Amino acid sequence: MGKNQFSIGKAGRAAAIGTEITTSVIIGALIGYWLDEKLGTTPWMLLVWTGFGMVAAGRAVMRLNREMTRSGDKTDGHGDGQDHH
């Protein structure tokens, strides 16, 4: 049962990161689009703010990688949290 719980936890984190990546890029694009409409700078603000969204998404992926690496360090090296002795 412990192995399944670990897998479910990983799946939950992966789903969360997928949502975070998508939202970061979409929010950046929407802000850029809105600024382009207000400032008449089409397409520059859209491109810049979509880039900001992509950077935020990349940071989220790096954070998840760091968290998963740390949680893997706390196990016995098998990545399943089980005692294999």
GIDATA-V583958 format. One record per residue. RES is the residue in one letter. OMEGA is omega in whole degrees, -180 to 180 (NA if undefined). NEAR is the number of other C-alpha atoms within 12 Angstrom. Layout:
# GIDATA-V583958
res = <RES	RES>
omega = <OMEGA	OMEGA>
near = <NEAR	NEAR>
This chain:
# GIDATA-V583958
res = <M	G	K	N	Q	F	S	I	G	K	A	G	R	A	A	A	I	G	T	E	I	T	T	S	V	I	I	G	A	L	I	G	Y	W	L	D	E	K	L	G	T	T	P	W	M	L	L	V	W	T	G	F	G	M	V	A	A	G	R	A	V	M	R	L	N	R	E	M	T	R	S	G	D	K	T	D	G	H	G	D	G	Q	D	H	H>
omega = <-180	-180	179	179	179	180	178	178	178	180	178	178	179	178	180	-179	176	178	-179	178	-178	-178	-180	-178	-179	179	177	-180	180	177	179	179	-180	179	177	179	-178	-173	-179	-176	-176	0	-167	179	176	-180	-178	-177	173	175	176	178	179	177	178	179	178	177	178	178	179	178	179	178	179	179	-178	177	178	-179	176	179	-177	179	-178	179	178	177	-179	177	-178	175	-177	-179	NA>
near = <10	13	16	14	14	21	17	15	18	23	15	15	21	21	16	18	25	19	18	25	28	23	22	27	28	24	24	27	26	24	27	28	24	22	22	20	16	14	15	14	16	17	21	20	25	28	24	23	27	29	23	25	28	24	20	24	27	21	18	26	25	16	19	24	18	14	18	23	16	14	20	19	15	16	18	14	16	16	22	24	21	18	13	10	6>
